[in-house]
Amino acid sequence: WLYGVVRWLGIWDGWLVIWGGWVDIWGGWVDIWGGWLDIWGGWLVIWGGWLVIWGGWVDVWDGWLVIRGGWLVIRGGWFDIRGCWLVIRGGWLVIRGGWLVIRGGWLVIIGWLVGWIS
């Protein structure tokens, strides 16, 4: 059973590809249990060019996404955030340290935002 899952996930040489081409993880490790996804070290690329995370770590649980440390690029060129962390809760986007808050379709820029927003 485990071998079948490993074959389906495409785990080899210390990195993970979930076929369909949307998640690619190099370095670090991935532990999935009880609906949690923890990625420690390494970096995460979600293919399709819209989300890139280098450094730091990522926690996903109960529909929440937390990015601590490192930096985040959401491709398509609409924002680039460095040296902070990101929380997505129930469709709300909050970048702590008073950088960027998107709630219910409203956009608030607080403090200094690296990059630009189209």
PyMOL commands that place a pseudoatom at each C-alpha (Angstrom):
pseudoatom trace, name=CA, resn=TRP, resi=1, chain=A, elem=C, hetatm=0, pos=[0.000, 0.000, 0.000]
pseudoatom trace, name=CA, resn=LEU, resi=2, chain=A, elem=C, hetatm=0, pos=[2.730, 2.448, 1.009]
pseudoatom trace, name=CA, resn=TYR, resi=3, chain=A, elem=C, hetatm=0, pos=[4.757, 1.547, -2.065]
pseudoatom trace, name=CA, resn=GLY, resi=4, chain=A, elem=C, hetatm=0, pos=[1.714, 2.288, -4.215]
pseudoatom trace, name=CA, resn=VAL, resi=5, chain=A, elem=C, hetatm=0, pos=[1.288, 5.686, -2.555]
pseudoatom trace, name=CA, resn=VAL, resi=6, chain=A, elem=C, hetatm=0, pos=[4.993, 6.449, -2.981]
pseudoatom trace, name=CA, resn=ARG, resi=7, chain=A, elem=C, hetatm=0, pos=[4.780, 5.502, -6.653]
pseudoatom trace, name=CA, resn=TRP, resi=8, chain=A, elem=C, hetatm=0, pos=[1.673, 7.655, -7.082]
pseudoatom trace, name=CA, resn=LEU, resi=9, chain=A, elem=C, hetatm=0, pos=[3.281, 10.628, -5.318]
pseudoatom trace, name=CA, resn=GLY, resi=10, chain=A, elem=C, hetatm=0, pos=[6.526, 10.143, -7.239]
pseudoatom trace, name=CA, resn=ILE, resi=11, chain=A, elem=C, hetatm=0, pos=[8.923, 10.343, -4.281]
pseudoatom trace, name=CA, resn=TRP, resi=12, chain=A, elem=C, hetatm=0, pos=[12.550, 9.707, -5.134]
pseudoatom trace, name=CA, resn=ASP, resi=13, chain=A, elem=C, hetatm=0, pos=[16.011, 11.216, -4.570]
pseudoatom trace, name=CA, resn=GLY, resi=14, chain=A, elem=C, hetatm=0, pos=[14.749, 13.271, -1.612]
pseudoatom trace, name=CA, resn=TRP, resi=15, chain=A, elem=C, hetatm=0, pos=[12.112, 15.273, -3.450]
pseudoatom trace, name=CA, resn=LEU, resi=16, chain=A, elem=C, hetatm=0, pos=[8.397, 15.016, -4.105]
pseudoatom trace, name=CA, resn=VAL, resi=17, chain=A, elem=C, hetatm=0, pos=[6.312, 15.475, -7.221]
pseudoatom trace, name=CA, resn=ILE, resi=18, chain=A, elem=C, hetatm=0, pos=[2.545, 15.105, -7.098]
pseudoatom trace, name=CA, resn=TRP, resi=19, chain=A, elem=C, hetatm=0, pos=[1.709, 14.189, -10.664]
pseudoatom trace, name=CA, resn=GLY, resi=20, chain=A, elem=C, hetatm=0, pos=[-0.448, 16.598, -12.569]
pseudoatom trace, name=CA, resn=GLY, resi=21, chain=A, elem=C, hetatm=0, pos=[2.490, 18.970, -12.182]
pseudoatom trace, name=CA, resn=TRP, resi=22, chain=A, elem=C, hetatm=0, pos=[1.214, 21.302, -9.514]
pseudoatom trace, name=CA, resn=VAL, resi=23, chain=A, elem=C, hetatm=0, pos=[3.418, 20.705, -6.447]
pseudoatom trace, name=CA, resn=ASP, resi=24, chain=A, elem=C, hetatm=0, pos=[7.178, 20.197, -6.505]
pseudoatom trace, name=CA, resn=ILE, resi=25, chain=A, elem=C, hetatm=0, pos=[9.245, 20.082, -3.319]
pseudoatom trace, name=CA, resn=TRP, resi=26, chain=A, elem=C, hetatm=0, pos=[13.047, 19.927, -3.168]
pseudoatom trace, name=CA, resn=GLY, resi=27, chain=A, elem=C, hetatm=0, pos=[14.913, 19.403, 0.078]
pseudoatom trace, name=CA, resn=GLY, resi=28, chain=A, elem=C, hetatm=0, pos=[13.549, 19.329, 3.589]
pseudoatom trace, name=CA, resn=TRP, resi=29, chain=A, elem=C, hetatm=0, pos=[10.786, 16.833, 4.300]
pseudoatom trace, name=CA, resn=VAL, resi=30, chain=A, elem=C, hetatm=0, pos=[7.038, 16.500, 4.096]
pseudoatom trace, name=CA, resn=ASP, resi=31, chain=A, elem=C, hetatm=0, pos=[4.831, 14.946, 6.760]
pseudoatom trace, name=CA, resn=ILE, resi=32, chain=A, elem=C, hetatm=0, pos=[1.111, 14.558, 6.098]
pseudoatom trace, name=CA, resn=TRP, resi=33, chain=A, elem=C, hetatm=0, pos=[-1.177, 13.334, 8.860]
pseudoatom trace, name=CA, resn=GLY, resi=34, chain=A, elem=C, hetatm=0, pos=[-4.696, 14.190, 10.046]
pseudoatom trace, name=CA, resn=GLY, resi=35, chain=A, elem=C, hetatm=0, pos=[-5.068, 16.739, 7.253]
pseudoatom trace, name=CA, resn=TRP, resi=36, chain=A, elem=C, hetatm=0, pos=[-1.898, 18.633, 8.172]
pseudoatom trace, name=CA, resn=LEU, resi=37, chain=A, elem=C, hetatm=0, pos=[0.871, 19.397, 5.698]
pseudoatom trace, name=CA, resn=ASP, resi=38, chain=A, elem=C, hetatm=0, pos=[4.207, 20.543, 7.131]
pseudoatom trace, name=CA, resn=ILE, resi=39, chain=A, elem=C, hetatm=0, pos=[7.094, 21.415, 4.839]
pseudoatom trace, name=CA, resn=TRP, resi=40, chain=A, elem=C, hetatm=0, pos=[10.360, 22.051, 6.710]
pseudoatom trace, name=CA, resn=GLY, resi=41, chain=A, elem=C, hetatm=0, pos=[13.324, 23.510, 4.865]
pseudoatom trace, name=CA, resn=GLY, resi=42, chain=A, elem=C, hetatm=0, pos=[13.805, 23.351, 1.145]
pseudoatom trace, name=CA, resn=TRP, resi=43, chain=A, elem=C, hetatm=0, pos=[11.361, 25.222, -1.046]
pseudoatom trace, name=CA, resn=LEU, resi=44, chain=A, elem=C, hetatm=0, pos=[7.947, 24.776, -2.585]
pseudoatom trace, name=CA, resn=VAL, resi=45, chain=A, elem=C, hetatm=0, pos=[6.810, 25.497, -6.119]
pseudoatom trace, name=CA, resn=ILE, resi=46, chain=A, elem=C, hetatm=0, pos=[3.205, 25.166, -7.199]
pseudoatom trace, name=CA, resn=TRP, resi=47, chain=A, elem=C, hetatm=0, pos=[3.420, 24.881, -10.951]
pseudoatom trace, name=CA, resn=GLY, resi=48, chain=A, elem=C, hetatm=0, pos=[1.228, 26.965, -13.195]
pseudoatom trace, name=CA, resn=GLY, resi=49, chain=A, elem=C, hetatm=0, pos=[3.432, 29.872, -12.163]
pseudoatom trace, name=CA, resn=TRP, resi=50, chain=A, elem=C, hetatm=0, pos=[1.343, 31.412, -9.430]
pseudoatom trace, name=CA, resn=LEU, resi=51, chain=A, elem=C, hetatm=0, pos=[3.021, 30.579, -6.109]
pseudoatom trace, name=CA, resn=VAL, resi=52, chain=A, elem=C, hetatm=0, pos=[6.698, 30.212, -5.214]
pseudoatom trace, name=CA, resn=ILE, resi=53, chain=A, elem=C, hetatm=0, pos=[8.036, 29.915, -1.663]
pseudoatom trace, name=CA, resn=TRP, resi=54, chain=A, elem=C, hetatm=0, pos=[11.762, 29.849, -0.885]
pseudoatom trace, name=CA, resn=GLY, resi=55, chain=A, elem=C, hetatm=0, pos=[13.035, 29.179, 2.609]
pseudoatom trace, name=CA, resn=GLY, resi=56, chain=A, elem=C, hetatm=0, pos=[11.034, 29.289, 5.794]
pseudoatom trace, name=CA, resn=TRP, resi=57, chain=A, elem=C, hetatm=0, pos=[8.337, 26.700, 6.274]
pseudoatom trace, name=CA, resn=VAL, resi=58, chain=A, elem=C, hetatm=0, pos=[4.719, 26.101, 5.364]
pseudoatom trace, name=CA, resn=ASP, resi=59, chain=A, elem=C, hetatm=0, pos=[1.887, 24.742, 7.480]
pseudoatom trace, name=CA, resn=VAL, resi=60, chain=A, elem=C, hetatm=0, pos=[-1.490, 23.865, 6.004]
pseudoatom trace, name=CA, resn=TRP, resi=61, chain=A, elem=C, hetatm=0, pos=[-4.253, 22.731, 8.334]
pseudoatom trace, name=CA, resn=ASP, resi=62, chain=A, elem=C, hetatm=0, pos=[-8.041, 23.116, 8.446]
pseudoatom trace, name=CA, resn=GLY, resi=63, chain=A, elem=C, hetatm=0, pos=[-7.901, 25.185, 5.265]
pseudoatom trace, name=CA, resn=TRP, resi=64, chain=A, elem=C, hetatm=0, pos=[-5.359, 27.621, 6.726]
pseudoatom trace, name=CA, resn=LEU, resi=65, chain=A, elem=C, hetatm=0, pos=[-2.044, 28.390, 5.070]
pseudoatom trace, name=CA, resn=VAL, resi=66, chain=A, elem=C, hetatm=0, pos=[0.791, 29.793, 7.186]
pseudoatom trace, name=CA, resn=ILE, resi=67, chain=A, elem=C, hetatm=0, pos=[4.139, 30.798, 5.713]
pseudoatom trace, name=CA, resn=ARG, resi=68, chain=A, elem=C, hetatm=0, pos=[6.787, 31.774, 8.261]
pseudoatom trace, name=CA, resn=GLY, resi=69, chain=A, elem=C, hetatm=0, pos=[10.141, 33.202, 7.241]
pseudoatom trace, name=CA, resn=GLY, resi=70, chain=A, elem=C, hetatm=0, pos=[11.586, 33.121, 3.768]
pseudoatom trace, name=CA, resn=TRP, resi=71, chain=A, elem=C, hetatm=0, pos=[9.801, 35.054, 1.058]
pseudoatom trace, name=CA, resn=LEU, resi=72, chain=A, elem=C, hetatm=0, pos=[6.820, 34.658, -1.200]
pseudoatom trace, name=CA, resn=VAL, resi=73, chain=A, elem=C, hetatm=0, pos=[6.312, 35.409, -4.874]
pseudoatom trace, name=CA, resn=ILE, resi=74, chain=A, elem=C, hetatm=0, pos=[2.880, 35.023, -6.404]
pseudoatom trace, name=CA, resn=ARG, resi=75, chain=A, elem=C, hetatm=0, pos=[3.711, 34.902, -10.072]
pseudoatom trace, name=CA, resn=GLY, resi=76, chain=A, elem=C, hetatm=0, pos=[1.898, 36.848, -12.696]
pseudoatom trace, name=CA, resn=GLY, resi=77, chain=A, elem=C, hetatm=0, pos=[3.851, 39.760, -11.210]
pseudoatom trace, name=CA, resn=TRP, resi=78, chain=A, elem=C, hetatm=0, pos=[1.243, 41.187, -8.891]
pseudoatom trace, name=CA, resn=PHE, resi=79, chain=A, elem=C, hetatm=0, pos=[3.059, 41.054, -5.595]
pseudoatom trace, name=CA, resn=ASP, resi=80, chain=A, elem=C, hetatm=0, pos=[6.364, 40.061, -4.052]
pseudoatom trace, name=CA, resn=ILE, resi=81, chain=A, elem=C, hetatm=0, pos=[6.706, 39.891, -0.284]
pseudoatom trace, name=CA, resn=ARG, resi=82, chain=A, elem=C, hetatm=0, pos=[9.971, 39.330, 1.547]
pseudoatom trace, name=CA, resn=GLY, resi=83, chain=A, elem=C, hetatm=0, pos=[10.880, 38.936, 5.200]
pseudoatom trace, name=CA, resn=CYS, resi=84, chain=A, elem=C, hetatm=0, pos=[7.414, 38.441, 6.641]
pseudoatom trace, name=CA, resn=TRP, resi=85, chain=A, elem=C, hetatm=0, pos=[4.842, 35.678, 7.028]
pseudoatom trace, name=CA, resn=LEU, resi=86, chain=A, elem=C, hetatm=0, pos=[1.496, 34.967, 5.451]
pseudoatom trace, name=CA, resn=VAL, resi=87, chain=A, elem=C, hetatm=0, pos=[-1.751, 33.634, 6.886]
pseudoatom trace, name=CA, resn=ILE, resi=88, chain=A, elem=C, hetatm=0, pos=[-4.748, 32.675, 4.775]
pseudoatom trace, name=CA, resn=ARG, resi=89, chain=A, elem=C, hetatm=0, pos=[-7.804, 31.951, 6.931]
pseudoatom trace, name=CA, resn=GLY, resi=90, chain=A, elem=C, hetatm=0, pos=[-11.222, 31.244, 5.447]
pseudoatom trace, name=CA, resn=GLY, resi=91, chain=A, elem=C, hetatm=0, pos=[-10.397, 33.143, 2.268]
pseudoatom trace, name=CA, resn=TRP, resi=92, chain=A, elem=C, hetatm=0, pos=[-8.850, 36.088, 4.108]
pseudoatom trace, name=CA, resn=LEU, resi=93, chain=A, elem=C, hetatm=0, pos=[-5.291, 37.068, 3.305]
pseudoatom trace, name=CA, resn=VAL, resi=94, chain=A, elem=C, hetatm=0, pos=[-3.299, 38.539, 6.196]
pseudoatom trace, name=CA, resn=ILE, resi=95, chain=A, elem=C, hetatm=0, pos=[0.418, 39.248, 6.014]
pseudoatom trace, name=CA, resn=ARG, resi=96, chain=A, elem=C, hetatm=0, pos=[1.598, 39.888, 9.551]
pseudoatom trace, name=CA, resn=GLY, resi=97, chain=A, elem=C, hetatm=0, pos=[3.882, 42.752, 10.460]
pseudoatom trace, name=CA, resn=GLY, resi=98, chain=A, elem=C, hetatm=0, pos=[1.256, 45.165, 9.124]
pseudoatom trace, name=CA, resn=TRP, resi=99, chain=A, elem=C, hetatm=0, pos=[1.996, 44.745, 5.440]
pseudoatom trace, name=CA, resn=LEU, resi=100, chain=A, elem=C, hetatm=0, pos=[-1.056, 43.658, 3.512]
pseudoatom trace, name=CA, resn=VAL, resi=101, chain=A, elem=C, hetatm=0, pos=[-4.600, 42.678, 4.437]
pseudoatom trace, name=CA, resn=ILE, resi=102, chain=A, elem=C, hetatm=0, pos=[-7.251, 41.464, 2.002]
pseudoatom trace, name=CA, resn=ARG, resi=103, chain=A, elem=C, hetatm=0, pos=[-10.635, 40.842, 3.647]
pseudoatom trace, name=CA, resn=GLY, resi=104, chain=A, elem=C, hetatm=0, pos=[-13.914, 40.257, 1.835]
pseudoatom trace, name=CA, resn=GLY, resi=105, chain=A, elem=C, hetatm=0, pos=[-12.552, 41.709, -1.401]
pseudoatom trace, name=CA, resn=TRP, resi=106, chain=A, elem=C, hetatm=0, pos=[-11.189, 44.863, 0.239]
pseudoatom trace, name=CA, resn=LEU, resi=107, chain=A, elem=C, hetatm=0, pos=[-7.509, 45.666, -0.122]
pseudoatom trace, name=CA, resn=VAL, resi=108, chain=A, elem=C, hetatm=0, pos=[-5.622, 47.474, 2.624]
pseudoatom trace, name=CA, resn=ILE, resi=109, chain=A, elem=C, hetatm=0, pos=[-1.902, 48.229, 2.422]
pseudoatom trace, name=CA, resn=ILE, resi=110, chain=A, elem=C, hetatm=0, pos=[-0.378, 48.921, 5.828]
pseudoatom trace, name=CA, resn=GLY, resi=111, chain=A, elem=C, hetatm=0, pos=[3.296, 49.757, 6.193]
pseudoatom trace, name=CA, resn=TRP, resi=112, chain=A, elem=C, hetatm=0, pos=[5.840, 49.000, 3.510]
pseudoatom trace, name=CA, resn=LEU, resi=113, chain=A, elem=C, hetatm=0, pos=[5.041, 46.493, 0.773]
pseudoatom trace, name=CA, resn=VAL, resi=114, chain=A, elem=C, hetatm=0, pos=[7.911, 45.163, -1.326]
pseudoatom trace, name=CA, resn=GLY, resi=115, chain=A, elem=C, hetatm=0, pos=[7.077, 44.961, -5.012]
pseudoatom trace, name=CA, resn=TRP, resi=116, chain=A, elem=C, hetatm=0, pos=[3.945, 46.311, -6.651]
pseudoatom trace, name=CA, resn=ILE, resi=117, chain=A, elem=C, hetatm=0, pos=[0.274, 45.489, -6.981]
pseudoatom trace, name=CA, resn=SER, resi=118, chain=A, elem=C, hetatm=0, pos=[-1.429, 45.691, -10.349]
for i in range(1, 118): cmd.bond("trace and resi %d" % i, "trace and resi %d" % (i + 1))
show_as sticks, trace
zoom trace
